[in-house]
């Protein structure tokens, strides 16, 4: 044993932390990592997801048309599920089909 370490029957490994009961995700006060919550998107994030300009979403919001948005004070946010619902409601079989 040239390394100078003594080996014991109950040696501990410094690389792998000891096993503990899983207590869920580490809570840092930020609930945005909670899988049960739908993450809120900013206008540029929602526009990128929809492949629209942020200005188009702003115009639609000011006109009172879809997609639905959330106003948190002065901050505007979009829920992903609202955007997906809007996409589904916008689906058409024909260009002559009226909007729903």
Secondary structure, DSSP 8 states (H G I E B T S, - for coil): -TT-----TT---SSS--------S---S-GGG-TTS--EE-HHHHHHHHT--HHHHHHHHHHT-SS--EEETTEEEEEHHHHHHHHHHH--SSTTS---
